[in-house]
Amino acid sequence: MTYNATDRILYQAVDTGQLVQRYPLETSASVRRLFVTPEINEILDGNDAAFKNLPMVETETIIGRFCAGHFITASLQGNSELKPDFEKLQGLDEVWAICARKPRMWQVRIFGRFISKGCFVAFGFHERVVLGIRENYNAKASEVPALWNDVLGTCVRYEAGSVDEYFGGVCRDVDEQI
């Protein structure tokens, strides 16, 4: 594997404890990469008392499929009605949400950005019910760019024009069926 400046910045954030590379529960070859804050890692590992009873099956399933390069659905237009796994949030600077929608009562959103094709960096973990209306949702998601800058400095976020350019692997743009 060859490393570039982006990888160097990512791994510096890992070395300093600001990010953790998250691996799926089921081990397989990782095609895509997911980095999370230590706080999100604790939640996903079931070590955060506030989220300890949260059913995380859907969340871990999406993480596993994402990392393995398996089928992922995404919306570049942020169309939540089509229930994609990933939504690009409108009106925000390249902020995405991983959307675990099951069970309905315990939906989860993980906010972050792509740092390169197939490499997602997550900075916010929230229960959907706590986020409430779209304004509150966007207020929490709008914190991502500042958190990005705190951890990754001037590293430029990744921007692309198609779902395939963001994800690679097996993916589908749900907006194309409209």
Z-matrix of the N, CA and C atoms (Angstrom, degrees):
N
C 1 1.446
C 2 1.525 1 108.71
N 3 1.299 2 116.21 1 131.37
C 4 1.454 3 120.16 2 176.24
C 5 1.520 4 109.13 3 -92.82
N 6 1.308 5 115.60 4 146.15
C 7 1.454 6 120.75 5 -179.88
C 8 1.514 7 109.84 6 -109.69
N 9 1.323 8 115.24 7 148.01
C 10 1.456 9 120.15 8 176.85
C 11 1.531 10 108.32 9 -124.27
N 12 1.305 11 117.15 10 -175.11
C 13 1.469 12 120.96 11 -177.55
C 14 1.519 13 111.54 12 -61.82
N 15 1.320 14 117.48 13 -36.37
C 16 1.465 15 121.01 14 178.99
C 17 1.520 16 109.97 15 -62.91
N 18 1.341 17 117.28 16 -45.29
C 19 1.462 18 120.46 17 177.98
C 20 1.529 19 110.88 18 -60.05
N 21 1.310 20 116.28 19 -40.48
C 22 1.466 21 120.66 20 -179.96
C 23 1.529 22 110.39 21 -60.79
N 24 1.320 23 116.87 22 -44.95
C 25 1.467 24 121.16 23 179.27
C 26 1.526 25 110.12 24 -64.03
N 27 1.334 26 116.31 25 -44.43
C 28 1.466 27 120.34 26 178.61
C 29 1.529 28 110.87 27 -58.46
N 30 1.306 29 116.61 28 -49.81
C 31 1.460 30 119.46 29 -175.87
C 32 1.525 31 112.50 30 -71.74
N 33 1.323 32 118.25 31 -24.44
C 34 1.463 33 119.81 32 171.24
C 35 1.527 34 109.76 33 -65.94
N 36 1.339 35 116.54 34 -40.56
C 37 1.464 36 120.80 35 177.42
C 38 1.528 37 110.17 36 -64.51
N 39 1.320 38 117.61 37 -35.50
C 40 1.465 39 121.29 38 176.51
C 41 1.530 40 109.68 39 -69.00
N 42 1.321 41 117.02 40 -46.51
C 43 1.470 42 121.28 41 -179.08
C 44 1.523 43 112.49 42 -60.16
N 45 1.328 44 116.98 43 -33.04
C 46 1.468 45 120.27 44 -179.43
C 47 1.530 46 112.16 45 -89.21
N 48 1.327 47 117.34 46 1.69
C 49 1.458 48 121.20 47 176.55
C 50 1.513 49 114.99 48 81.76
N 51 1.337 50 117.60 49 11.60
C 52 1.462 51 120.18 50 -179.56
C 53 1.522 52 112.38 51 -84.63
N 54 1.338 53 116.95 52 -23.98
C 55 1.462 54 122.46 53 176.37
C 56 1.519 55 108.98 54 -135.71
N 57 1.335 56 114.85 55 156.14
C 58 1.455 57 122.95 56 176.66
C 59 1.513 58 106.69 57 -130.32
N 60 1.341 59 117.32 58 134.24
C 61 1.460 60 117.81 59 174.92
C 62 1.516 61 107.16 60 -78.15
N 63 1.323 62 116.00 61 125.97
C 64 1.453 63 122.04 62 -177.68
C 65 1.517 64 108.76 63 -96.86
N 66 1.323 65 115.42 64 127.21
C 67 1.459 66 121.15 65 177.63
C 68 1.520 67 108.67 66 -107.15
N 69 1.330 68 117.50 67 149.82
C 70 1.466 69 119.16 68 178.12
C 71 1.524 70 110.61 69 -65.69
N 72 1.351 71 116.22 70 157.65
C 73 1.454 72 120.58 71 179.13
C 74 1.523 73 110.98 72 -63.37
N 75 1.320 74 116.55 73 -39.81
C 76 1.454 75 122.60 74 177.38
C 77 1.513 76 107.36 75 -88.36
N 78 1.322 77 116.74 76 120.34
C 79 1.455 78 118.46 77 -177.36
C 80 1.521 79 111.12 78 -75.30
N 81 1.295 80 115.11 79 133.86
C 82 1.458 81 123.27 80 175.80
C 83 1.519 82 106.62 81 -157.76
N 84 1.292 83 115.26 82 174.02
C 85 1.462 84 118.46 83 177.46
C 86 1.527 85 109.01 84 -65.56
N 87 1.308 86 117.05 85 130.22
C 88 1.464 87 120.55 86 178.99
C 89 1.526 88 109.65 87 -88.11
N 90 1.321 89 114.91 88 118.05
C 91 1.458 90 121.94 89 176.73
C 92 1.516 91 109.24 90 -92.35
N 93 1.335 92 115.05 91 -41.21
C 94 1.457 93 122.11 92 177.19
C 95 1.528 94 107.51 93 -110.14
N 96 1.342 95 115.67 94 162.40
C 97 1.461 96 119.45 95 -179.30
C 98 1.527 97 110.75 96 -124.32
N 99 1.326 98 114.85 97 145.44
C 100 1.458 99 122.28 98 177.83
C 101 1.514 100 108.42 99 -127.78
N 102 1.332 101 116.44 100 126.43
C 103 1.452 102 122.42 101 174.73
C 104 1.517 103 107.28 102 -116.58
N 105 1.327 104 116.10 103 139.33
C 106 1.464 105 121.80 104 -178.88
C 107 1.523 106 108.89 105 -133.54
N 108 1.317 107 116.17 106 161.49
C 109 1.455 108 120.24 107 174.07
C 110 1.528 109 108.32 108 -70.62
N 111 1.330 110 117.49 109 158.47
C 112 1.468 111 119.38 110 176.27
C 113 1.536 112 112.20 111 -57.21
N 114 1.329 113 116.77 112 -33.73
C 115 1.471 114 120.29 113 179.01
C 116 1.526 115 111.09 114 -64.21
N 117 1.320 116 116.52 115 -44.43
C 118 1.471 117 119.90 116 178.06
C 119 1.518 118 109.81 117 -65.89
N 120 1.310 119 117.56 118 -39.36
C 121 1.459 120 120.85 119 178.48
C 122 1.531 121 110.75 120 -59.70
N 123 1.338 122 116.79 121 -41.90
C 124 1.467 123 121.38 122 177.85
C 125 1.528 124 111.11 123 -61.91
N 126 1.327 125 116.72 124 -41.34
C 127 1.462 126 121.14 125 178.70
C 128 1.526 127 109.45 126 -63.38
N 129 1.325 128 116.84 127 -48.51
C 130 1.462 129 120.98 128 -178.37
C 131 1.525 130 111.83 129 -64.15
N 132 1.322 131 117.50 130 -29.98
C 133 1.464 132 121.29 131 177.69
C 134 1.524 133 112.60 132 -82.02
N 135 1.354 134 116.89 133 -4.13
C 136 1.460 135 120.59 134 179.14
C 137 1.518 136 113.23 135 80.27
N 138 1.332 137 117.38 136 21.44
C 139 1.460 138 121.53 137 -176.54
C 140 1.517 139 113.91 138 -103.37
N 141 1.317 140 118.38 139 8.51
C 142 1.461 141 122.27 140 178.46
C 143 1.526 142 107.61 141 -108.05
N 144 1.323 143 116.63 142 116.74
C 145 1.466 144 121.60 143 -174.78
C 146 1.530 145 112.59 144 -56.52
N 147 1.323 146 117.52 145 -35.50
C 148 1.466 147 121.11 146 -177.72
C 149 1.531 148 111.93 147 -66.32
N 150 1.324 149 117.22 148 -24.87
C 151 1.458 150 121.06 149 -177.16
C 152 1.529 151 112.21 150 -118.61
N 153 1.314 152 117.86 151 9.29
C 154 1.466 153 122.07 152 -172.30
C 155 1.526 154 113.48 153 -57.72
N 156 1.313 155 117.87 154 -35.83
C 157 1.462 156 120.77 155 -176.61
C 158 1.524 157 113.49 156 -94.13
N 159 1.302 158 116.56 157 7.44
C 160 1.453 159 121.16 158 -179.75
C 161 1.535 160 109.64 159 -74.05
N 162 1.334 161 118.13 160 124.80
C 163 1.468 162 118.45 161 176.51
C 164 1.528 163 109.31 162 -71.41
N 165 1.324 164 116.63 163 120.84
C 166 1.452 165 121.08 164 -171.61
C 167 1.528 166 113.64 165 -110.45
N 168 1.316 167 117.72 166 15.57
C 169 1.467 168 120.83 167 -176.33
C 170 1.525 169 111.35 168 -59.50
N 171 1.326 170 117.42 169 -49.44
C 172 1.464 171 121.20 170 -178.96
C 173 1.536 172 111.11 171 -63.54
N 174 1.319 173 116.27 172 -40.98
C 175 1.464 174 120.33 173 179.79
C 176 1.525 175 110.51 174 -61.38
N 177 1.324 176 116.76 175 -49.30
C 178 1.466 177 120.87 176 179.75
C 179 1.528 178 111.69 177 -66.34
N 180 1.320 179 117.17 178 -31.70
C 181 1.474 180 120.55 179 176.94
C 182 1.521 181 110.47 180 -64.12
N 183 1.325 182 116.94 181 -46.68
C 184 1.467 183 120.77 182 178.73
C 185 1.532 184 110.06 183 -63.29
N 186 1.328 185 117.02 184 -43.84
C 187 1.468 186 120.50 185 178.49
C 188 1.527 187 110.12 186 -59.95
N 189 1.321 188 116.87 187 -44.93
C 190 1.464 189 121.11 188 -179.98
C 191 1.518 190 112.66 189 -62.41
N 192 1.340 191 116.50 190 -45.03
C 193 1.468 192 120.14 191 178.88
C 194 1.521 193 110.85 192 -65.59
N 195 1.333 194 116.36 193 -41.39
C 196 1.459 195 120.57 194 179.43
C 197 1.533 196 110.23 195 -60.01
N 198 1.324 197 116.64 196 -54.20
C 199 1.471 198 120.51 197 -175.64
C 200 1.522 199 112.52 198 -63.67
N 201 1.322 200 117.81 199 -35.74
C 202 1.462 201 121.32 200 -178.31
C 203 1.527 202 112.62 201 -78.36
N 204 1.327 203 117.10 202 -8.27
C 205 1.464 204 119.91 203 -178.39
C 206 1.516 205 111.98 204 81.48
N 207 1.335 206 116.59 205 15.43
C 208 1.458 207 120.73 206 178.83
C 209 1.525 208 110.82 207 -80.13
N 210 1.302 209 115.80 208 178.69
C 211 1.460 210 123.47 209 -173.41
C 212 1.521 211 113.02 210 -56.30
N 213 1.326 212 114.96 211 124.25
C 214 1.466 213 124.22 212 177.04
C 215 1.529 214 107.63 213 -129.98
N 216 1.330 215 115.93 214 140.04
C 217 1.460 216 119.54 215 172.71
C 218 1.524 217 108.14 216 -105.73
N 219 1.325 218 115.25 217 147.19
C 220 1.465 219 119.50 218 -177.97
C 221 1.524 220 110.20 219 -148.53
N 222 1.319 221 114.92 220 156.05
C 223 1.455 222 121.38 221 176.63
C 224 1.521 223 109.16 222 -128.56
N 225 1.326 224 115.82 223 118.05
C 226 1.473 225 120.48 224 175.20
C 227 1.524 226 110.69 225 -75.00
N 228 1.331 227 116.44 226 -19.53
C 229 1.463 228 120.74 227 -178.23
C 230 1.526 229 112.15 228 -96.25
N 231 1.334 230 116.93 229 2.69
C 232 1.463 231 120.37 230 179.24
C 233 1.514 232 113.11 231 67.51
N 234 1.315 233 116.42 232 33.20
C 235 1.460 234 121.55 233 -176.40
C 236 1.524 235 110.70 234 -84.02
N 237 1.331 236 116.64 235 91.85
C 238 1.466 237 121.59 236 -177.19
C 239 1.523 238 112.75 237 -70.86
N 240 1.320 239 118.02 238 -21.65
C 241 1.466 240 121.02 239 179.75
C 242 1.526 241 111.87 240 -62.37
N 243 1.338 242 116.89 241 -25.82
C 244 1.462 243 121.04 242 179.67
C 245 1.526 244 111.72 243 -88.53
N 246 1.324 245 117.32 244 1.35
C 247 1.462 246 125.60 245 174.66
C 248 1.530 247 115.12 246 52.74
N 249 1.339 248 117.04 247 52.92
C 250 1.473 249 119.03 248 177.44
C 251 1.530 250 111.16 249 -73.88
N 252 1.321 251 115.27 250 161.08
C 253 1.465 252 120.84 251 174.94
C 254 1.525 253 110.72 252 -71.21
N 255 1.333 254 116.54 253 -35.80
C 256 1.465 255 123.19 254 179.70
C 257 1.521 256 108.58 255 -126.31
N 258 1.330 257 116.91 256 135.43
C 259 1.464 258 122.07 257 175.39
C 260 1.523 259 109.13 258 -123.89
N 261 1.322 260 116.27 259 130.72
C 262 1.462 261 120.16 260 170.10
C 263 1.526 262 105.96 261 -82.74
N 264 1.314 263 117.11 262 121.01
C 265 1.462 264 121.02 263 -174.24
C 266 1.520 265 110.83 264 -80.51
N 267 1.303 266 115.48 265 130.71
C 268 1.453 267 122.28 266 -176.44
C 269 1.529 268 111.01 267 -76.99
N 270 1.327 269 115.45 268 143.04
C 271 1.457 270 121.23 269 177.69
C 272 1.521 271 113.54 270 81.17
N 273 1.331 272 117.23 271 3.91
C 274 1.464 273 121.83 272 178.40
C 275 1.522 274 108.48 273 -121.59
N 276 1.312 275 116.90 274 153.91
C 277 1.454 276 122.48 275 -174.45
C 278 1.530 277 112.01 276 -80.10
N 279 1.346 278 115.87 277 88.68
C 280 1.467 279 122.00 278 176.48
C 281 1.525 280 112.88 279 57.56
N 282 1.320 281 116.73 280 38.89
C 283 1.461 282 121.17 281 176.28
C 284 1.524 283 108.29 282 -99.03
N 285 1.325 284 115.08 283 132.90
C 286 1.458 285 123.18 284 -178.64
C 287 1.525 286 109.85 285 -119.15
N 288 1.327 287 115.37 286 159.63
C 289 1.462 288 121.41 287 173.66
C 290 1.522 289 108.91 288 -126.13
N 291 1.327 290 115.58 289 130.97
C 292 1.462 291 120.86 290 166.65
C 293 1.523 292 104.13 291 -84.11
N 294 1.332 293 116.46 292 127.45
C 295 1.464 294 120.98 293 -171.96
C 296 1.522 295 111.55 294 -116.13
N 297 1.335 296 116.30 295 100.04
C 298 1.460 297 121.26 296 173.40
C 299 1.525 298 106.41 297 -91.29
N 300 1.319 299 117.15 298 111.60
C 301 1.468 300 121.90 299 -169.77
C 302 1.528 301 114.63 300 -102.57
N 303 1.323 302 117.67 301 1.10
C 304 1.469 303 120.21 302 -178.06
C 305 1.523 304 109.44 303 -126.76
N 306 1.325 305 117.95 304 141.80
C 307 1.457 306 126.21 305 -9.45
C 308 1.522 307 110.51 306 -70.50
N 309 1.313 308 115.62 307 154.69
C 310 1.465 309 121.83 308 -172.80
C 311 1.528 310 112.60 309 -52.17
N 312 1.301 311 116.71 310 -39.32
C 313 1.462 312 121.69 311 -176.63
C 314 1.536 313 112.37 312 -70.73
N 315 1.323 314 117.76 313 -20.04
C 316 1.456 315 121.65 314 -174.85
C 317 1.522 316 112.02 315 -124.61
N 318 1.300 317 117.26 316 40.97
C 319 1.461 318 120.25 317 179.73
C 320 1.532 319 110.81 318 -63.83
N 321 1.330 320 114.93 319 147.75
C 322 1.459 321 121.69 320 -177.54
C 323 1.521 322 109.40 321 -125.95
N 324 1.331 323 116.10 322 145.25
C 325 1.457 324 122.21 323 172.18
C 326 1.529 325 108.26 324 -126.72
N 327 1.322 326 115.15 325 132.56
C 328 1.456 327 121.44 326 176.20
C 329 1.526 328 106.35 327 -118.38
N 330 1.336 329 116.48 328 116.11
C 331 1.454 330 121.74 329 -176.48
C 332 1.520 331 111.32 330 -94.83
N 333 1.327 332 115.62 331 141.29
C 334 1.452 333 120.12 332 177.39
C 335 1.513 334 111.68 333 -174.96
N 336 1.325 335 114.81 334 -164.55
C 337 1.466 336 122.54 335 -178.82
C 338 1.523 337 109.46 336 -140.34
N 339 1.310 338 114.28 337 159.42
C 340 1.457 339 120.16 338 171.81
C 341 1.525 340 108.12 339 -86.14
N 342 1.330 341 115.79 340 136.79
C 343 1.452 342 120.96 341 175.78
C 344 1.532 343 109.81 342 -100.14
N 345 1.319 344 115.51 343 -23.29
C 346 1.467 345 122.44 344 174.61
C 347 1.524 346 106.98 345 -162.77
N 348 1.318 347 116.54 346 175.35
C 349 1.459 348 119.99 347 179.93
C 350 1.526 349 109.33 348 -58.94
N 351 1.328 350 115.43 349 125.13
C 352 1.459 351 120.54 350 177.41
C 353 1.511 352 115.41 351 73.44
N 354 1.325 353 118.00 352 14.27
C 355 1.465 354 121.25 353 -179.66
C 356 1.532 355 109.04 354 -130.20
N 357 1.333 356 115.77 355 110.09
C 358 1.458 357 122.76 356 -175.13
C 359 1.525 358 109.49 357 -109.47
N 360 1.333 359 116.45 358 136.22
C 361 1.460 360 122.50 359 178.22
C 362 1.530 361 107.43 360 -117.01
N 363 1.346 362 115.81 361 119.71
C 364 1.463 363 121.49 362 -174.96
C 365 1.522 364 111.48 363 -103.32
N 366 1.334 365 115.46 364 137.39
C 367 1.461 366 121.66 365 -177.88
C 368 1.525 367 114.30 366 -125.11
N 369 1.320 368 118.73 367 -11.71
C 370 1.458 369 119.85 368 -177.53
C 371 1.509 370 111.81 369 -140.75
N 372 1.337 371 116.81 370 134.55
C 373 1.461 372 123.10 371 178.24
C 374 1.521 373 107.28 372 -124.70
N 375 1.339 374 116.94 373 123.72
C 376 1.461 375 120.21 374 -175.79
C 377 1.526 376 111.16 375 -143.37
N 378 1.317 377 115.45 376 146.55
C 379 1.452 378 120.21 377 169.98
C 380 1.529 379 106.82 378 -77.52
N 381 1.305 380 116.97 379 136.09
C 382 1.466 381 121.41 380 -176.95
C 383 1.524 382 111.24 381 -60.54
N 384 1.308 383 117.54 382 -39.71
C 385 1.463 384 121.11 383 -177.73
C 386 1.532 385 110.98 384 -63.37
N 387 1.327 386 118.02 385 -32.33
C 388 1.466 387 121.92 386 178.91
C 389 1.526 388 110.37 387 -74.08
N 390 1.319 389 116.40 388 -33.00
C 391 1.470 390 119.96 389 179.04
C 392 1.523 391 111.34 390 -65.60
N 393 1.323 392 116.68 391 -35.22
C 394 1.459 393 121.12 392 176.25
C 395 1.512 394 114.43 393 65.79
N 396 1.319 395 115.65 394 -133.27
C 397 1.461 396 121.28 395 -173.86
C 398 1.533 397 111.36 396 -67.97
N 399 1.313 398 116.43 397 162.75
C 400 1.470 399 123.08 398 -174.93
C 401 1.533 400 112.54 399 -55.77
N 402 1.333 401 118.35 400 -35.44
C 403 1.461 402 120.24 401 -179.87
C 404 1.528 403 111.02 402 -64.14
N 405 1.343 404 117.12 403 -42.93
C 406 1.469 405 120.72 404 177.59
C 407 1.525 406 110.18 405 -66.44
N 408 1.313 407 115.65 406 -40.70
C 409 1.466 408 122.78 407 178.79
C 410 1.524 409 109.37 408 -56.94
N 411 1.335 410 115.90 409 -51.65
C 412 1.466 411 120.52 410 -179.34
C 413 1.525 412 112.27 411 -67.76
N 414 1.327 413 117.76 412 -31.64
C 415 1.471 414 120.32 413 177.92
C 416 1.528 415 110.07 414 -62.70
N 417 1.313 416 117.69 415 -44.40
C 418 1.466 417 121.41 416 178.14
C 419 1.528 418 110.72 417 -67.99
N 420 1.321 419 116.59 418 -43.44
C 421 1.467 420 120.46 419 -179.82
C 422 1.526 421 111.40 420 -65.51
N 423 1.331 422 117.36 421 -30.83
C 424 1.465 423 120.40 422 -178.17
C 425 1.532 424 112.66 423 -70.26
N 426 1.330 425 117.67 424 -8.55
C 427 1.459 426 121.74 425 176.63
C 428 1.537 427 111.45 426 -76.41
N 429 1.317 428 117.02 427 -17.76
C 430 1.468 429 121.55 428 -174.45
C 431 1.529 430 113.19 429 -58.59
N 432 1.349 431 120.60 430 -47.81
C 433 1.467 432 118.36 431 -179.37
C 434 1.529 433 113.95 432 -56.86
N 435 1.324 434 118.16 433 -40.06
C 436 1.471 435 120.38 434 178.95
C 437 1.527 436 110.75 435 -68.17
N 438 1.319 437 116.90 436 -40.12
C 439 1.473 438 120.32 437 177.49
C 440 1.524 439 110.31 438 -65.06
N 441 1.321 440 116.26 439 -39.47
C 442 1.468 441 122.22 440 175.80
C 443 1.533 442 109.78 441 -56.18
N 444 1.338 443 115.52 442 -50.07
C 445 1.464 444 120.45 443 -178.84
C 446 1.528 445 111.84 444 -62.85
N 447 1.330 446 117.54 445 -37.55
C 448 1.466 447 121.32 446 178.33
C 449 1.525 448 111.35 447 -62.17
N 450 1.324 449 116.96 448 -39.42
C 451 1.464 450 121.38 449 -174.86
C 452 1.526 451 112.39 450 -92.67
N 453 1.322 452 117.02 451 -43.84
C 454 1.462 453 120.81 452 -172.02
C 455 1.526 454 113.85 453 -107.46
N 456 1.315 455 116.30 454 3.85
C 457 1.461 456 120.43 455 176.93
C 458 1.516 457 112.30 456 60.27
N 459 1.294 458 115.50 457 -129.96
C 460 1.457 459 120.49 458 -175.15
C 461 1.531 460 113.30 459 -89.82
N 462 1.313 461 116.76 460 10.62
C 463 1.470 462 119.84 461 178.57
C 464 1.529 463 108.95 462 -58.70
N 465 1.301 464 116.56 463 126.59
C 466 1.462 465 121.94 464 -176.10
C 467 1.524 466 110.18 465 -76.39
N 468 1.325 467 115.19 466 133.38
C 469 1.464 468 119.40 467 176.50
C 470 1.517 469 109.03 468 -70.19
N 471 1.323 470 115.73 469 154.12
C 472 1.460 471 121.78 470 -177.34
C 473 1.522 472 109.63 471 -82.66
N 474 1.314 473 116.09 472 138.93
C 475 1.462 474 121.55 473 178.28
C 476 1.523 475 107.63 474 -134.52
N 477 1.320 476 115.82 475 134.39
C 478 1.463 477 120.43 476 -178.93
C 479 1.522 478 109.43 477 -141.28
N 480 1.312 479 115.46 478 174.13
C 481 1.455 480 120.17 479 -176.19
C 482 1.513 481 115.44 480 -107.03
N 483 1.341 482 117.07 481 -8.03
C 484 1.466 483 118.92 482 -179.34
C 485 1.522 484 109.81 483 -142.81
N 486 1.313 485 115.65 484 160.22
C 487 1.459 486 121.18 485 178.00
C 488 1.520 487 110.07 486 -59.17
N 489 1.327 488 117.08 487 -42.28
C 490 1.464 489 119.91 488 -179.94
C 491 1.524 490 111.65 489 -61.51
N 492 1.321 491 117.63 490 -36.55
C 493 1.470 492 120.55 491 178.97
C 494 1.528 493 112.21 492 -68.32
N 495 1.338 494 118.12 493 -27.19
C 496 1.454 495 121.25 494 175.99
C 497 1.525 496 111.87 495 -80.55
N 498 1.327 497 116.54 496 -43.09
C 499 1.457 498 120.60 497 -168.37
C 500 1.526 499 115.07 498 -102.80
N 501 1.324 500 117.97 499 -40.83
C 502 1.452 501 119.13 500 -169.60
C 503 1.525 502 108.13 501 62.68
N 504 1.300 503 117.05 502 -169.36
C 505 1.462 504 118.62 503 179.97
C 506 1.510 505 110.79 504 59.61
N 507 1.311 506 116.50 505 -153.18
C 508 1.451 507 121.85 506 -178.80
C 509 1.530 508 107.91 507 -95.56
N 510 1.328 509 116.26 508 118.70
C 511 1.460 510 120.21 509 -177.56
C 512 1.534 511 109.21 510 -153.19
N 513 1.338 512 114.11 511 161.04
C 514 1.463 513 119.50 512 178.02
C 515 1.510 514 109.09 513 -140.76
N 516 1.324 515 115.59 514 136.60
C 517 1.448 516 123.05 515 174.76
C 518 1.522 517 107.58 516 -85.87
N 519 1.350 518 117.70 517 108.97
C 520 1.458 519 120.72 518 -177.30
C 521 1.522 520 112.12 519 -67.19
N 522 1.336 521 117.74 520 -20.52
C 523 1.451 522 121.08 521 -179.86
C 524 1.519 523 111.84 522 -68.18
N 525 1.320 524 118.02 523 -22.56
C 526 1.457 525 121.31 524 -177.68
C 527 1.519 526 113.36 525 -71.90
N 528 1.322 527 117.87 526 -14.94
C 529 1.463 528 120.53 527 179.95
C 530 1.524 529 112.06 528 -87.75
N 531 1.331 530 116.88 529 -5.09
C 532 1.471 531 120.79 530 -178.76
C 533 1.510 532 110.17 531 -75.41
